[in-house]
């Protein structure tokens, strides 16, 4: 048996009841993109039942959906990648990862600088693309890495690859990871953000690497204990700190991730294929590029039509998201949203899955399909 779970990063679909606690009232990524653009054309997911979940301009309800459809509320506090994916694989968090709206404490930065043998620049929340343009020249001149955060629980380090090599950047990121531990400073991720280019033309490279906290037991650990592989595509390996994810491949774009998911069908004949498609979030959500986000969703939908045809009768396909990042909304942060749940099995009619209490229903569904007993969540099949 084989399950394929594809996470369209940040593609939320509806407000969560507690949105007001996060300052995100009204955020709903896919519906708001469709409304802002006068509609969106997603025929493959429309046929699967995407428009049956909620009203989406240009995506009407399907009369006979080919997939089961619903939405999932997040039980864990927060609206970040790590929380969303961990809950998706069965681990509910009882706390929100800390954020650092004023940067990291001065005494921590001093200790960190002593540990890496370098002074740093910045230490405040910023857009990754903007901060390298703002401080790139000074970094190149001084060799000081650029440390910054965002509204998410992240400690990010940007460095020019010809000034601080990628292995050295990874080394100083690992030092930060070792120092940033719960509870007070337990940032969910330390992220290496290498870039190249010259003054006024700096651009981030594909050598990003995330250093995550290690989760408690998830479904991936249960599968590994039973010698059932989880093939991670994209940043899945990083999100789970490698725990239970083997083999794995990284990706440089959604197109690359989709191609590697197709290739996985030829190489992974049983177990879980787990893909994250990050462009919707990284390139379009955070940058509030409504039309770019729309185009990315449409590109995925077009690819999905061909991908479905390659599935075998015993395959289970799940399409979902990990949080929202509504590009029509204020700021550049993730948004607290319910996420879509589409569950497809060739030749089986779809049904209304309603509103699911917890992203961990994904883990429960995969477990049932693979014939594994699992304690958390409720299966959608």
Helices and strands as residue ranges (DSSP letters): E 2-8, E 12-15, G 19-22, H 29-36, H 43-48, H 50-53, E 68-73, H 81-88, H 106-116, E 120-125, H 128-142, E 145-149, E 154-160, H 166-179, E 189-196, E 203-204, E 209-212, H 219-225, E 230-233, H 236-239, E 248-249, H 254-267, E 271-277, H 279-279, I 280-285, H 290-310, E 315-320, E 337-344, E 352-357, H 361-370
